[in-house]
Amino acid sequence: MDATTLGDLLEERAAADGDLDDPGAALRAPGDPERCYDAARLRADSRKTGNFLRQLGVGPGRTVAIADRPRPESILSLFGTALLGGRARYVPQDGSDTEASGGIDARVLVGPTDRLEGISTTAATKRLGYGRAPDDPETAYFEREVWSENPTFPPSDIEGETVAIETSDESYTHREIVVAAERIVGERSLDPGTEVVVRAPLADVRAVVGVLAPLASDGTIVVPDSGTEGDLAVVAGDGKVPEPTTIGVADVPLGNV
């Protein structure tokens, strides 16, 4: 792939799959019901997410805080933010965060509705919940607002050196993230159709790189439920997982682009 931005990664995967008679899933979330996204749907829903985040005030350089549990919404929010030139920052889903006592400072906080009320934010932060419909009318509802958005998106002028993801200590550009994902593809010889299960919190940027690697290899990102078993797992520690192969976040090649 020749991608230098996260938007490029979406576009190139959708174009490559468009040439196939039977393209596989780009993102799969087992459950009842299972949610399965081919590359075209993943691109369309990422654009919808970006369009709604724009309405909430997200734009170049603006931060979107996203609960770090791997879910389709947490991945769509990453891409939607990236398409706008914003900065995604994954934060612990339980609300524990190392930021100042004033709370999470971001333009938007995205997470499970049941958890949003317990997370402290600055007064200017808007909330976007998924799962249960929110009781608070000030909290937007992902399933209602995003899904009703337009899937078209204006041409992007985002460059590879634009910051895509930030943490409390560092920032990472689109190019750094994409190159690291492509390195995993090469080092692990990921084949088309490989299911990569994300079993590490996305607050670690290296786990996010593991999420993106299947998009660069015609594989499938899998956000697991209790019965999921894939081909390779992205893990944060030494715990036992059902996948026959793992990649620890400590081994993800991030940096030295």
Summary of the structure (lengths in Angstrom):
residues: 257
radius of gyration: 16.9
end to end distance: 15.7
largest distance: 53.3
contacts: 884
relative contact order: 0.16
helix: 31%
strand: 21%
